[in-house]
């Protein structure tokens, strides 16, 4: 239904002329991408932690994750932020950008709808298991390649954070499949290796080796994510130019 409404909008705009279509397409893409807010939120949370304001940091990070960060210590709050940074880079940027290149504006919207529905219904509980399996599988399939491509670019961007691509690749290979999600563990373990930290969701998984991250690691993670975003945009642009 959602896709049909936006498809109708694009068709109506196309009938009006090229400029109208460009404006409509720009609006569809605007609601399909989420990068700037993600980077700013993690950066601001790091700033709060540097000032010793853990309340501020927890409030900001809680907007990124499902777990109750108000029960966690600073290291696990920082870990949650870096984990979300890596996973959401795929969900909100690299994946929709790929499907924009392959399928146009509606491709990006399709990916975001699958991801949003998975976030809303993809719980393995008696109430949601039957309703959420389709969106969960769609999200997994759509993000399969973007998650691994993002992990590879993250490993290559490790020097931006003072890290080693070799170490990032090793950590990715070892921990990429450690999460329940078939995709999330790949970019998260790659960024753990790039930063030289341990990312941990208590009771669920541990990714990487070393200490839990701190505010400095959060900012280094933002630098890596921004670099990956720029590199992915360049790759997609090159793909379109060659196509």
N, C-alpha and C positions, 0 to 999 in steps of 0.2 A: 504493500500500500504506500509506504514511504517512498520507495523507489519510483513507483508509478507517478506519484505527485511531482517529484523532481523531474522525471522524464517528460511529463506534460509541460512543466515550466520551460524546460530547455527547447522543446519542440515549438511552443508558442513564441519563445524569444527568437528562434531561428526563422520563423515565418515573418517576424517583424524586421529582421535584418541582422547583419554581422555584428554590429555594435551591441545590439540588445542581447544576442547570443553570448558574446564575450562577457557582458556584465552578469548574465544569469549563470554562466559557467564559473565565473570568479566567485559568485556567492556559494555555489555548490561546493567548490574546492575549499572555500573558507570554513565551512561547517564540517569538512572532512579531515582537516589537519589540526594538530595540536602540538606545537613545539615550543614557541616562545614562553607560554605560561609555565610549561614543565621546567624549562631551564631556569626561569626566574624564580620559581617556587623553591627549587633545590638550593639555588644560590642564596636566596633570602634566609632559608632555614639554616644554612651554614653560617651566615652572618649572625643569626640569633645565638647559635651555639658558641660562636667565638666570643660573644659578649656575656656568655654565661646565662642567657635567657632560655632555659630549656622549655619553659611553658610556650613561648613563642614558636620555638622549633617544632614542638610536638603538634601544635595547632596547624602549622603549615604542612607538616608531613602527613598528618591524619587526612588531609585532603587528597593525598595521593594513593593511600593504601587502605585495605579493608581491616587489617589487624588493629587492635587497640594499642596505639603507641603510647598512650598515657600510662600504661603499666610497664613500659620498657625503660631501661637505662639509656643514657646518651649514646653509647656505642651501637645499641640495637636500633635506636631511632635513626642514627646516621646510616646504618645498614639498610633500613627500610627505604630511606630516601634514595640511596644509590641503586638499590634493586629496582625501584619504581622508575628511576631515570633510564635504566637500561631497557627494561621491558616496555615502557611507554614510548621510548624512542622508536621501537618497532611498530607498536599499535597505532601511534598517532602521527608517524612521519614516514619512515622508510617503506612500510607496507602500503599505505594509501598512495604514496608517490609512485610506487611500482605499478599499481593498478590504474592510476591515472594514465601512465604511459601506455599500458596495454589496452585499456578499455575506455579511456576518456573520463570525464568528470563522474559519470555514474559508476565507474569502476572503483574510484576512491570511496564514493558513498556506500557502495556495496560492502567494501571491507570494513568501514567504520560501523555500519549497521550490524554486521556479524559480530564484531568485537564488543559493541555496546550491549547487544542481546546476550552474549556470553557472560559479560560482566554482571548483567541483571539476573540471568536465569541459570548460569552455568555452575550451580552448586550441586554437589553429590549428596543430596539429602532426599528423603522420601518425597518431600513436597515439590522439589525442583528437578529431580532426576529425569522424569519422563518428559517434562516440558523443555528442559534445557539441553538435551543431548544433541539436537540438530544444530543449534547455534554454536555449541561447543566444537562440534566436528567441523563446521564451516569455518570457524575462526582458526582452528588448528591447521586446516588445509591451506587457507589463504595466507597465513603467516609463516608457513613452513620455510619457504625460500627466503623471505625477508629477514626472519630471525637469524638464520645462519649466515646470510650475507652481512647483516649488521654485526654479528659476532666477529666475522673475519676482518671487517673494516676497523672494529674496535681494537682488535689485536694489533693491526698495522699502525693504529694511531697511538699506541702505548707510549712512544717517546714524547708525545705532547704532555703526558703526565709524569715524565721522568721514568717511565717503565720500559720493559723489554718486550718486544713482540714475541720472542721465543717463549718467554715465561707466560705471557698471556695465552699463546696458542696451547702450551702444555696444560695450563689450568682449564682452559676451555675443553680440551679433549678429555680431561679427567672428570670434570664436574658438569659438563653440559647436559647430561641426562639425569642429574641428581634430583630434579624437581618433578613434581607430579605432572605439571604441564609439559607437553612434548616440545614446546618452543621456548618458554620463558627462561629456562636454565642456560640456554646458549648465549644470549647477549649478557646475561647477568654474570655468568662465570667468566666470560671474556673480559668484562670490565673489572671483575675482582682480580684477575691476573694482571691486567694493565696497571691497576693501582697498587698491587701488592698487598691487598687486604683480604680479610675473611668476611664474607657476607653470610648472615645467619638469620633465618626465621625460626625462632625458638619452637622446638617440637616438630619442625617440618623438614628443614634442610640446612646444610652448611655448604657453602661454595667458596673455594679458594683456600689460601694458606696465609697465615699472618694474623695481625691484630684486627679487631673490629675497626671500621673507619671512623675518622673524626671529621671536623668541619673542613680542614684542609683537603682531605680526600674527597669530600663532597664537591668542593670547588674544582679540584682536578678532574673529577668525573664529568662535571659540566663542560669543561674545556674539551675533553675527549668526545663527549656527545655532540657538541657543536661542530667539531672537526669531522666526525662521521657523517653528520647531516649534510655538511657542505660537500664532502666527497661523494655521497650518494646522489646528491642533486647533479653533480657534474657527470657522474656515470649515466644517470637516466637521460640527461640532456644529450650526451654523446650517442646513446642508443637511439634516441629520437632523430638526431641529425643523420645518423647512418641509415636509419630506416626510411 
